[in-house]
């Protein structure tokens, strides 16, 4: 009746061992570290970088506890924060002699001290939120002027296309800052152009001049709309990029009219976060200026002609491209890293939307034999990824970027482009690694509240329910262990609201055991034998426990779906705590009771505290029948 088969005990044992293993990393804490990663896509991180880092630290007499090459970064661990700060300054000077154009990102970090054997099993500690462990805080400044200029470039290109399709002859379209100038040959052409602009470009305001010119600017309402859309698109792009990083519970919000605040709670790889957020990767397609002056400027024997700009390829060779932007990253729908089918070099495969496909088909059809430059802008600097010769019309909306890039560089470039193009460049104007926002005292109080709450419950249960109280306390301890291990395996971010949910989970878990113990007492009062009372108590309490936990779980799921920020953090721990409490308070505690009492065939008494008889006579826990 009250005996578990061997396989049920095996389940409990396995759950106990697995929980202990995956909860154990939380006890080792974290060590101060400095992380070095690539600051530009052309910089490689390899064993040579490790040697360079070690030499720089030895030169300054800085001792390290461990130096390791981890994927695309070098991580150096130290024994204390003072050494960590000295090492950061030393590496910054050694690796980035030109502070204006840093080649490496040197950032402070905290790395778990998890032993290698635990890490090999995939065991990692929980992340702690900004209010417990801290994290990284960024303030990003959006370049609204650049957003307006980019919009003006697009409008000028669309206007040129419209006039060509309508067969309207003009003296040229120029752009100066945020102004568009159209030169007409006579008054009739000027009027025709003005009518077309009014009907097709309502966001532009044109003014006619006596010398048959049209001066156009973006209307204030349209300019405000462009800025709002740029800010929203950048926020969306940041969300996508942070999702690529796998950061839990990020805070991304607008501040003012041109700034964005990004907080990454519990982030482990601060250097990678800074790299991905700081790299304002946008893509532009332009034609190469192959005029006599353009070729001379490319060779370095002449100035850059008017209407063109000079950019460098990855090999350092100059390329002179025209200012007119033919296509931008806004027309991208996907970007994936891969390999060139012919040369087998690393490449990025781009997929364009319908508009981009049409524009690209027209460009390649009209410029066969000419070179087209694909320019990647990162941190405000443009770099020509490739400048191939157009061999023929290219349709289908698929474009390939290839050149002198590694597979890692291709993956990073694809990630940035896939995450979405930025409507306007951004610059990190403030960056700091912040400590707990509520202070170390709140951290201590949060964990002490759980600890002392657990101790108080154990003392009460042991006094009131005797041995059954001990069983309930063991089940409660197992529930805490199981909950921590699940949170660690999910790499969840624990915040102060999460600690509150953990304390609530303790109360709900012990409530289930109280129901079970009272049911057992009730059966004993009715005169049932101890073995029968134990079996009936668990059976009858199960339906009540299930109902109460399901209703609480529904409320927790609602918080998880509709909540955000700290509310979601509370909901995650709350829902997981309900599931683990049902397993520990029923399945685990029943196993302990069965192991202790189930072996006794002729059980006479059970230790469950005082059992009050209906006739008013009290009997002690030693009198179970």
N, C-alpha and C positions, 0 to 999 in steps of 0.2 A: 504493500500500500504506500509506504513512505520510503521507497527505495528507488534511487535513480539507476538506470542502466549505465554501463561503463562508458558508452559513447557520450552521454550527457556530461559526465564528469570530465571527459576528454575535451569537450567544448569549453567548459569553464576553465580548465587548465590552460588551454591554448589561448583563450581570450585574456586570461590573467598574464601570461608570458608576453603576448604581443603588446598588450597595453603597457606593461612595465617597460618594454624595450622602446616603444615610440614616445612614451612620456619622459623617459630618462634624459634625453638631450636638454630638456628645460632646466635641469639642475646644474649644468656646467657653465652657464653664463656666456659672455661674449668677450672677445679680446679686441683691443684697439688695433686698427690696421690702416694702411694706406694702399689705395688701389690705383694702378696706372693702366690706362687704356688709350686707344688711338684717338687723337683729336681731329684727324682728317681721314678721309677714306683711303688716301694713298699711303698711309702709315701702317706698317705691319707690326703686330705683336708676336714675338717668337722668343726662342731661347737667347738670341742676341740681346733682346730687351732685358731679359732677366739678368744677364751678365752686366749690362749697363747700369741697371738699378743697384746691383750688389756693389759694384765699384764705387758708385756715387755715395753709398752709405758708409762703406769702409773708409773712404777718403775723409769723411766727417766724423769718424769714430763712433758711429751709431750701431749699437748691437740690435740684432733681430732675433726673434724666436723661430720664424719660419718664412721662407720665400717660396712662392709657388706660382706656376704658370697655369692659369685656369681659363680655358677657352680663349677669349679675346682680351684678356687682361692679366696683369701681374699683381698678385696680392701679397703684401708684406705685413706680417703680424709683429706686434710689439708687446712688451710686458706692462707698459703704463702709457697714459695719455700724453705725458710730457715728452717722452721719446717719440711718440706718434707725431706730434706737432713739429718737432725738430726735423724728423724724417720728411714730412710733407714739404717743408721749406727747402730742404736740401735737394730733394728730387725735382722740385719745381725749377730751381735754378740750373740744375745739371741737365735736365731733359728739355727745357724750354728756354734757351738763351735769348730768343726773341719773344718777349712777352706779348707783343702785338699780334703775332701769328703763332700761337702755340701748336706744337706737333703732337703733344700728349695731354691727356686729361689726368691730372693728379688730384685725387679727392680722398677725404677722410672717410673711413668706413668702420663698421663694427661687424666682425665675423664670429660666428658661433664657435665655441671651443669643443664641439662635439668630437669625441674620439673617432679615429679612422674606422674602427670596426663597426661603430654605430652608423656612421655616414655611409659605409658600404651597403648597409641594409636599407638605406633610404630614410633613416630616422633623422629628423630635423626639428629644432625647437619651434614653438609658436612665434609668429610675428606679434609685436606689441605696437599699439597705435601711438599716435602723436601724444596722447595724454598719459602714456605710460613709458614708452621707450624713446619717443621722439621720432624724428624722421627728417626729411628734406623739404625745405620751403623755397619756392621760386617765385619771383615777381617778374613777369614778362611784359615788355613794352611793345605794343603793336605799332608798326610804322604805317599810320593812316595816310600819310602823303604818298607813300609807295602804292597803297591800295588804289587811291584815286588816279595816280599816274598809270597804273596797269589797266584800269578801266578805260582811261582815255586812249591808251594804245589799242585796246580791243575795238573801241568805237571808231577810231580812225581807220583801222583795217577794214571794219565792216562797211564804213562809208565809202571807202575806195572800191570795195567789191560791188556795192550797190550802184555806184555811178558807172562802173564798167558794164554791169549787166543791163543798165538802162540806156547805154550808149551815149551818155552825157560827156562831152569833151570838156576838160578843165586843164588848168595850168599847173596842177599839182596839189597835193595835200601835205601840209607840214604840221609838226607838233612842237610846241614850246612850253615845257612844264606841263600844266594842266589845261592848256589852250590848244585848240585845233584851228588851223587856218586853211581855208580852201580858196584857191585862186581861180577865178572865172575870167573868160576872155571878153565877155560883153555883158550888158545889163540883162538880156534875155536868159543867158545861161545862168547868171547869178540868181535870177528869179526862179528858174527851174530847180536849181539845187536847193534853194531855200524852201520851196514847196515840198520837195522830197524829204528834206530833213525834218520838217514839221510833222509829216505823216509817219515817217519811219523811225525817227529818233526823238521821241518826246522829252527825253531826259537832257537833251542838249539845247542850249539857248544860243542862237546865232544872231550876230549883228552885222548888217551890210555896211560896207565902207564905199566912199566915192570912187576908189580905184578898182572896183569890181572884185573885192575880196569879201570873204565871210569869216568873221571871228567867232568861234564857238567855245563855250565853257559848259561844264556840268551845272545844272541848276542846283540851288542849295538843298532842296528836298531830295533830289537824286543823290547828291553827295552824302547827305546824312544816311540815306538808305544803303549806299555802298559801304559806308563805314560800319553800320550795324551788321550787315551781312558778312563783312570781312571778320568782325569780331566773333560772330556766331560760328562761322566756318572754321576759324582757328581753334575755338574751344572744342568743336566736334573732332577736329584733327588731333588735338591733344588727347582727347578721350581715346581715340583709336590707337594712338601711339602707346599710351600707357597700358591699354589692353594688351598690346603686343608684348609689353614688358612683364605682364602678369602681376601688376601691383594691386593689392587688395584695398578696397575702400578709399580710393583717391578722392581728394577734394579739388575740384577745378571750378572756379567761379570768377565772374567778371568783377573788376574793381574800377570804378570810374568809367570813362568813355573809351579808354584806349589801353587798359591794363588787364592782365589775367593773373590770378593767383593760383598756383599749383602746390598742393601739399601731398606728399607721398608718405603716408604713415607706415611704419614698419618696413620701409624699403631696405633691402640688403645691398643691392648693387647701386650705390649712389652715383658712381662714375658713369655707369651705363645710362642711368636715368638722365643725368646732366647732358650726356652726349646726344641721346635721342631727342630730348626736348630742345636742346640748344641748336641742333642742326636744322636750319630752316630750308629743307631741301625742296626746291621747286624746279620744274623742268621747262625749258623753252627750246623751240625749234626755230632756227633762223638760217637764212641763206648766207653762204660765205661770199664776201666781197672779192670777186675775181677780176676786178678792173685793174688797169695798169698801176694806179696809185695803191690799190688794196694789196696787190702782190708785192709791190715795193715795200710797203709797211710791214708785210708779213716777213720779208727777208731782213727787215731792220735797216733798210736804206732810205726810208722816207717816212713822213708823218702819217698818222692814221687819217684817212680822208673823212670829210664831213659826212655825217649820216651813218658812220660805222663805228665799231668798238673793237678793242683788242682784248682777247682772252688767251689763256695758255692751255695747251693740252697737258695730259698727265706726264708726258715725257719732257715738258718744258718748252715745246715748240709753240710759237705764236700763231694764232689764227685770227684773221680780221673778218668779222661778221657784221652784217647790216643790223641797224637798230630795230627794224621792223620785226615784230614777233609774229611768226606764222601760226604757232600752236603752243599752248601752255599745258601744264600739268592738270589744269581743271578738266581737260577732256579725257583724262585717264580713268578707266574703270577697273583695271587690275594691273599688277606688276609682279612677276614671278622670276626668281633666279633660276638659271639653267645653263645650258652650254650651246655654243654655236654648232649646228649640225655639220658644218664643213670643216672648220678649223679646230673644233672641240675645245675652244677657249671658253672661259666663264663669260656669261652674258646675262642680260636682263631682258625678259620678254614682256612687252607692254601691249595692252589691249585698249583701244580707243573707243569712245562712245560714237553714236551715229554722226553727230556733227563733226567730231574730230576725224572720223574716217573719211567723210566727204572732203573736208579741207585737205587732209593729207593726200588723198587721191588726186585732187586738183593740183596741189603743189608739185607732186612728183611727175604729173603729166606735162605740166607747163615748164618744168626746169630740168628736163633730161640732159645729162652731160654736165650739170653743175653740181657743186658740192653743197651739202646741207649740214649744218652743225647742230648737234644735240648738246645743249649746255645745261649742266646741273649746278644750281646755285645752293651753296651751303654756307651758312653764317654770313650772308651778304656778299660772298665771293663766288664769281662764276668760273666754272672750269669746263672746257670742252671735253666731253667724254669720248666722242667720236665725230668725225666730219667726213662721212662717206660720199662718194660720187653717186648721183642718182642715175641708175642704169635704165630705168623704165618706170612706168606707172605702177604704183603699189596700192592695191585695194585690200579690202577685208578687215581693215582696222587693226592689223597686228604689226608692231614695230619691234625691232631688236636693237638693243644697245650692247655693243661689244667693244673690246679694246684691251688695253693693258690693265686688266683688273683680275684680282684673285676671286675664288669662289666665295670667300668671306665678304669681300667688298661688294660683290654682286648681291649677296644675301642682304647686307645692310642697306644697299641702295634700293633694292626691291621693297624692303620693309618700310623705308621712309616714303617711297612713292605710293605704295599700297595703302599706307595709313591715311593718305589724303594729302592733296597739295594745300599749302597755306595760301589763303587769299591775300595775305600781306606778310612781309617779313617780320620776325619778332626778335627781340634781343633780351637776354637775361640781365636785368638791371639790379637785381638783388637775389642773392643766394645764401642760404645759411642752413647749417645742420642744427636743428633746434632740439633742446631737451624737453622733458615732460612739461606740457603746458600747465598742468595743475600742480606740478612740483613733486619732488621725491617724497614729501610727507604724505601726499594723497596716494602714491603707489603703495607705501608701507601700510597705510590705513586700509586700502582696498584689499590687500592680501591678508592682513591681520583680521579683517572682518570675516573673511571666509574661514580662516583658521580657527578663530575663537568661536565662531558660530558652529563649526564642526565639533569642537571640543565640548561646547555646552550641550549640543544634541546628544553626543555620546554619553556624557555623564548622566543626563536625564534618562536616556533609554536604558542604561545599565542599572540605574537605581529602580526605575519603575517597572521594567520588564525582566530584570535579572538576566539569566542566560539568553533568553530570546532577545533581550536588549543588546547583548554582545553580538549576537548573530546579525541584528539590524545594523549595528555600527560597522561590522565587517562589510556588509552589503553597501553601506553608505561610502565607506572608504574605497571600495571597488568601483563605485559609480564615479567618484571624483577622478580616480586613476583612468577609467575608461573615457571619461569626457575629455580630460587633458590630452590623452593619446589620440583621440579622434580629431580634436582641434589641431594637434600637431601634424597629423597625417594629411589633413586638408590644407595645411599651411594658412590657417585662418588668422586674421588680425584681431588680437584681444585688446579691448579698450576698457575704460572704467565701466561703461554700461554693460560690457560683457562680463566683468567681474560681478556686477549686481545680478546679472542673469544666472551666473554660477551659484551665487548664494541662494537665489530663489530655487534653483534646481535641487540644492541640498534639502530645502524644506519640503519640496514636492516629493523627493525620493523617500524621505523618512515618513512622510504622510502615508505612503503606500504600505510601509511596514507597520505603522500604527494600526491601519485598517486590518491588516492580516493578524496582528497580535490580538486585537480586540475580538476578531471573529473566532480565533482559537479559544479565547477566554469564554466567549459566549457559548461555544459548544461544550466546554468543560462545565459551565454552570448548568447546562441542560442535563448533565450526567453522562456525557459521552466519554468513552475511554480516551486516554491521551493520544494514541495513534489515530483514532477516528477523528478526534478534535483537530489534530494538526492537518489531516487531509481535507476535512470539511472547511476548516478556516481558510486555507489557500484557495480552494475551489470557489467558495462563496464570495471571497473578497475580490477575485479576479475581475468579475463583471463591473464592480464599482470602480476599481482602479482603472480599467480600460476606459470607461465612460468619462471619468474626470480628466484623464490624460489626453484623450482625443479632443475634448472641448478646449483644453488649454493649447493643444497643438494647432487647432484651427485658428485660434487667436494669434499664435506665434507666426503661422504661415501668412496671415493677413498683414502682420507687421513687416514681415520679410518682403512681401510683394509691393506694398504701398509705401513703406517707410524708406528712409534714406539716411546715410551717414551713421550717427550713433544709434539710431533706432534699429537699423539693419544689423549692426553689431550685436545689440541686445537680442534681436530675434534669432540670429544664427545660434548663439549659445543656448538660448531658451529652448529652441526646437531640438537641438542635439541633446540637451539635458533631459528632456522628456523621454526621448527614445532610450537613452542609456539608463535612465532611472527605472523604466519598465523592465529592462533586462536584468538589472542588478537587484531590484527590490523583490522581484518575483522569482525569476529563474535561478539567480545566484543564491539568494537567501534560502530558497527551498532546498537547493543542493546542500548548503551547509547544515540545515536542520535535518535533512535526511541522512547526511553522513554522521551526525552526532546521535540522533535518536532512532533512526531507521534500522540500525543494526540490532536494536534490542527488541526481541520478539515479545517478551512479557514486560512491557514498559508500564510501570505503576504510577510514576509521577513525572511531571515536567516542571522546569523552573521558568515560570512566566510571570512572576510577581504575584500579587494578591488577587485571588479569584473570589468575587463577592457572590454568595449564594442568594437565590431569590428569597429564601426565608429569613434573610438578614444576618445569617451566620457567616462570618468570614472564614475562609480557609486559606492557608498560606500556599505558596507556590509548590511546596512539596506534596500537596494533596491535589492531584490533578483529576481524581475521579470521585 
